[in-house]
Amino acid sequence: MSLSAALPAADPSPTPAESETPRVPSLQDAQESATSAAGWVEENWSTWLAIGLRVLLIVVIAAVLRVLVRRAITKLVDRMSRTGQAMEGGGLGGLLVNAERRRQRSMAIGSVLRSVASFLIVGTAALMVLGTFQINLAPLLASAGVAGVAIGFGARNLVTDFLSGVFMILEDQYGVGDTVDAGVATGEVIEVGLRVTKLRGENGEIWYVRNGEVKRIGNLSQGWATANVDVTVRSDEDLDRVKAVLSDVAERTSKEEPWNELLWSPVEVLGLDSVLLDSMVVRVSAKTMPGKSLTVERELRWRIKRAFDANGIRIVGGATATEDAPAPDPTAGMAAPSAYASSVSPQSMAASPLPGPNTTK
């Protein structure tokens, strides 16, 4: 065999491979796929239906429960407001109950309760829905806890203000119309919020006090106030006459309107508060309606001054007019002129030295 004949047989030249054409699915393949999908659906439709019904039931129950709870809270707030209006119609209730204060307090409490109820109901429903889909809630709850701690540290002042405001409103520490001493500011409360309380000062300025910064509260409008008047008289005044005049003023003030409504106890003459070398201090005191102590004190001072003037009792500090004294003589303090002031007087001549002897010739 020749070499040329052996080479093609041993190493034939490669030929390009024929390209494979895509296989077109037949009708039988489509039928098999549809049958498989229908079988899968038929096997799992009961599970899907159960999950859907469970989720729908959870959502419906949460929505109904939320509506019922919010409506119950709203009725409770309305009842509190109606109770305040009924108490305001009475005599003592009108003095102790402020309609705006009770309304604002009721609205704040209702808002807090509604928000808390909605958060609890919606949050519980969301967790139950996720649990229905067989989602592991442990990582989610852990992440929420870490995020809550981080937000709490970042906004701790805001959380402190909110919680302090909630407890202030629930405990009714103060309300609209009260005069309070908050430490950082003093004035009349014009608005109570969950985070900030607004006070109007004596000069008309408005103070915004954060509830979390308030360490103590002195409410000057709860219970009753005390009106104290100190009367300073001379030490030589007749104490029995002074007490009689003060008692008469106290009795007439307690019986006249409108002071008989502002006074919650008879005006009392407590007696001597202090005794000095040239004066005595007599104290007069009475319990008044909250916030009316200064008004009663001014009226008592007015009446005591007029009564003392009518009875000739002098108050230390220029209460009673005195008679005009004659003008002092401006020469009374001057010494008499000396006889030695004149050079020609006998005293000056006698005191002058003798002239010396004349030595001229």
C-alpha positions in Angstrom: 0.0 0.0 0.0 1.3 3.4 -0.9 1.9 6.2 1.6 -0.6 8.4 0.0 -3.3 5.8 0.3 -2.4 5.1 4.0 -2.6 8.7 5.3 -6.2 9.4 4.5 -7.2 6.1 6.1 -5.2 6.8 9.3 -6.0 10.5 9.8 -9.1 11.4 8.0 -9.8 15.2 7.8 -12.4 16.4 10.4 -15.8 17.5 9.1 -17.9 20.3 10.8 -20.5 18.9 13.1 -24.0 19.3 12.1 -25.9 22.0 14.2 -28.7 20.7 16.4 -32.1 22.4 15.8 -34.2 23.2 19.0 -36.9 20.8 19.8 -40.4 22.2 19.6 -42.6 21.1 22.5 -45.4 19.1 21.2 -49.0 19.1 22.3 -48.3 16.0 24.5 -45.6 17.9 26.4 -47.9 20.8 27.1 -50.6 18.4 28.3 -48.2 16.8 30.7 -47.1 20.2 32.1 -50.7 21.2 32.7 -51.5 18.0 34.3 -48.5 18.3 36.6 -49.4 21.9 37.6 -53.0 20.9 38.2 -51.9 18.1 40.4 -49.6 20.4 42.4 -52.5 22.9 42.9 -54.8 20.1 43.8 -52.4 18.9 46.4 -51.8 22.4 48.1 -55.1 24.3 47.6 -56.4 23.2 51.0 -53.2 24.6 52.7 -53.6 27.9 50.8 -57.2 28.1 51.6 -56.5 27.5 55.3 -53.8 30.2 55.4 -55.9 32.7 53.6 -58.9 32.1 55.8 -56.7 32.4 58.9 -55.1 35.7 57.8 -58.6 37.1 56.9 -59.9 36.0 60.3 -57.0 37.7 62.1 -57.4 40.9 60.1 -61.2 41.1 60.7 -60.9 40.3 64.4 -58.1 42.9 64.8 -60.1 45.6 63.0 -63.3 44.9 64.9 -61.5 44.8 68.2 -59.7 48.1 67.4 -62.9 49.8 66.6 -64.6 48.6 69.7 -61.8 49.5 72.0 -61.4 53.0 70.5 -65.2 53.5 70.8 -65.2 52.4 74.4 -62.3 54.8 75.2 -64.2 57.7 73.5 -67.3 57.0 75.5 -65.2 56.9 78.7 -63.7 60.3 77.9 -67.1 61.8 77.1 -68.4 60.5 80.4 -65.6 62.2 82.2 -66.3 65.4 80.5 -70.0 65.2 81.3 -69.2 64.5 84.9 -67.0 67.6 85.0 -69.8 69.7 83.5 -72.3 68.4 86.1 -69.9 69.2 89.0 -69.3 72.6 87.5 -73.0 73.4 87.9 -72.8 73.1 91.7 -71.5 75.8 94.1 -68.4 74.1 95.4 -67.9 72.2 92.2 -67.7 75.4 90.2 -64.8 76.5 92.5 -62.9 73.2 92.3 -63.5 72.1 88.7 -62.1 73.9 85.7 -64.0 72.8 82.5 -61.1 73.5 80.2 -58.7 71.7 82.5 -60.9 68.6 82.7 -61.6 68.6 79.0 -58.0 68.8 78.1 -57.0 66.2 80.6 -59.7 63.9 79.3 -58.6 64.4 75.7 -55.0 63.7 76.5 -55.8 60.5 78.4 -58.1 59.4 75.6 -55.5 60.0 73.0 -52.8 58.1 74.9 -55.2 55.1 75.6 -56.3 55.0 71.9 -52.7 55.1 70.7 -51.6 52.4 73.0 -54.6 50.2 72.2 -54.1 50.6 68.5 -50.4 49.8 68.7 -51.0 46.6 70.8 -53.8 45.3 68.6 -52.2 46.0 65.2 -48.7 44.8 66.4 -50.2 41.5 67.8 -52.2 41.0 64.6 -49.1 41.5 62.4 -47.1 39.0 64.4 -49.9 36.5 64.1 -50.1 36.9 60.3 -46.4 36.4 60.0 -46.6 33.3 62.1 -49.4 32.0 59.9 -47.0 32.0 56.9 -44.6 29.9 59.0 -42.0 32.8 59.2 -39.5 32.5 62.0 -40.2 35.4 64.3 -37.2 35.0 66.6 -34.7 37.0 64.4 -37.4 39.6 63.8 -38.2 40.0 67.5 -34.4 40.1 68.3 -33.8 42.8 65.7 -36.8 44.8 66.9 -35.5 44.6 70.5 -32.0 45.8 69.4 -33.6 48.6 67.4 -35.8 49.6 70.3 -32.9 49.8 72.6 -30.9 51.9 70.1 -33.8 54.3 69.6 -34.4 54.5 73.3 -30.8 55.6 74.0 -30.9 58.1 71.1 -34.2 59.6 72.0 -34.2 59.1 75.8 -35.0 62.8 76.5 -38.0 62.6 74.2 -39.2 59.3 75.9 -38.6 60.9 79.3 -40.6 63.9 78.4 -43.5 61.8 77.1 -43.7 59.4 80.1 -43.4 62.3 82.5 -46.3 64.1 80.7 -48.4 61.0 80.8 -48.0 60.5 84.5 -48.5 64.3 85.2 -51.9 64.1 83.4 -53.0 60.9 84.9 -52.1 62.0 88.4 -53.7 65.4 87.8 -50.7 67.3 89.2 -51.8 70.5 87.5 -54.1 71.7 84.7 -55.1 74.7 82.6 -55.7 77.7 84.8 -53.5 76.6 87.7 -50.6 78.8 89.0 -47.6 76.5 89.5 -44.0 76.8 90.5 -42.1 74.3 88.2 -38.6 75.3 89.5 -37.4 76.5 86.2 -40.3 78.8 85.7 -43.4 80.1 87.5 -46.7 81.2 86.0 -50.2 80.2 85.0 -50.7 77.0 83.0 -52.2 77.8 79.6 -51.6 74.4 77.9 -50.7 70.9 79.1 -49.1 68.6 76.5 -47.5 65.1 76.6 -44.1 66.6 76.0 -44.2 70.3 76.8 -46.2 72.5 79.3 -46.8 76.1 78.5 -46.7 78.7 81.4 -47.5 82.4 81.2 -45.3 84.4 83.6 -46.2 87.5 85.6 -44.9 89.8 82.8 -46.9 88.1 80.1 -44.0 85.9 78.8 -44.7 82.3 77.8 -42.5 79.6 79.1 -42.1 76.2 77.4 -41.2 73.7 80.0 -40.2 70.2 79.1 -42.0 67.7 81.3 -38.9 65.6 81.7 -37.0 68.6 83.2 -39.6 69.2 85.9 -38.2 67.8 89.2 -40.9 69.3 91.5 -44.2 71.1 91.1 -45.7 73.6 93.5 -49.3 74.0 92.6 -50.6 77.3 94.1 -54.2 76.7 92.9 -55.2 73.4 94.6 -56.9 73.2 97.9 -56.8 76.7 99.5 -54.5 79.6 99.9 -53.5 81.8 102.9 -53.7 85.6 103.0 -51.3 87.0 105.7 -51.2 90.7 106.5 -48.6 92.1 108.9 -49.5 95.4 110.5 -46.6 97.4 112.1 -47.6 99.9 114.8 -45.7 101.9 117.4 -44.6 100.1 120.6 -46.6 102.5 122.8 -50.0 101.8 121.1 -52.8 100.2 123.2 -52.8 96.5 122.1 -56.4 96.0 123.2 -57.6 98.9 121.0 -55.5 97.7 118.1 -57.0 94.2 118.4 -60.5 95.6 118.7 -60.2 97.6 115.5 -58.6 94.6 113.6 -61.4 92.3 114.8 -64.0 94.8 113.6 -62.4 95.0 110.2 -62.2 91.2 110.0 -65.8 90.7 110.9 -67.1 93.3 108.4 -64.9 91.9 105.6 -66.1 88.3 106.2 -69.8 89.4 105.9 -69.6 91.6 102.8 -69.8 90.5 99.2 -67.8 89.4 97.3 -65.3 88.8 100.0 -67.5 86.3 101.8 -67.2 84.0 98.8 -63.4 84.4 98.5 -62.9 83.7 102.2 -63.0 80.1 103.1 -62.5 80.8 106.8 -63.0 83.7 109.2 -60.3 86.4 109.2 -58.3 85.9 112.4 -56.1 88.2 114.4 -53.3 85.9 115.3 -51.6 88.3 117.7 -48.2 89.8 118.0 -45.7 88.4 115.5 -42.7 90.3 116.8 -41.9 93.1 119.3 -39.1 95.6 118.7 -37.8 98.6 120.6 -39.9 101.1 118.6 -42.5 99.0 116.9 -44.8 95.9 117.1 -46.0 93.6 114.3 -49.6 92.2 114.5 -50.5 89.4 112.1 -53.9 88.9 110.5 -54.6 85.7 108.5 -57.4 84.0 106.6 -57.9 81.0 104.3 -59.0 82.0 100.8 -60.0 80.5 97.5 -57.0 79.2 95.5 -55.3 82.0 93.6 -57.1 84.8 95.5 -54.8 85.4 98.4 -53.2 88.5 97.0 -56.6 90.1 96.3 -57.8 89.5 99.8 -54.5 90.8 101.3 -54.8 94.1 99.3 -58.4 94.5 100.5 -57.5 93.8 104.1 -54.6 96.4 104.0 -57.0 99.0 102.5 -59.6 98.5 105.2 -57.1 98.3 108.1 -55.5 101.6 106.9 -58.8 103.4 106.8 -59.9 102.0 110.2 -56.6 102.9 111.9 -56.8 106.5 110.5 -60.4 106.8 111.8 -59.3 105.6 115.3 -56.1 107.6 115.5 -53.8 104.6 115.5 -50.4 105.4 113.9 -48.8 102.9 111.6 -45.0 102.9 111.5 -43.9 104.3 108.2 -46.0 107.4 107.8 -49.6 106.3 107.9 -51.0 109.2 110.0 -50.5 112.8 109.2 -48.6 114.9 111.8 -48.9 118.6 112.7 -46.4 121.0 111.0 -43.6 122.0 113.4 -42.2 125.6 113.3 -39.1 126.0 111.3 -35.9 125.9 113.3 -34.0 129.1 113.9 -30.9 129.1 111.7 -28.9 131.2 114.2 -29.7 129.0 117.2 -26.6 126.9 116.7 -24.3 130.0 116.2 -22.0 131.3 119.0 -22.1 134.9 120.3 -19.6 137.3 118.7 -16.3 137.6 120.7 -15.2 141.0 122.2 -11.8 140.5 120.7 -13.2 140.6 117.2 -13.0 144.4 117.2 -9.6 146.0 117.3 -10.8 149.2 119.1 -12.7 147.4 121.9 -11.3 147.8 125.5 -10.5 144.1 125.7 -8.5 144.2 122.4 -6.7 147.4 123.6 -5.9 145.9 126.9 -4.6 142.7 125.3 -2.4 144.5 122.8 1.3 144.6 123.6 2.9 147.8 124.9 5.0 149.8 122.5 8.8 149.7 122.9 10.9 152.6 124.3 12.0 155.3 121.8 15.8 155.3 121.4 16.0 158.1 119.0 17.4 161.4 120.3 
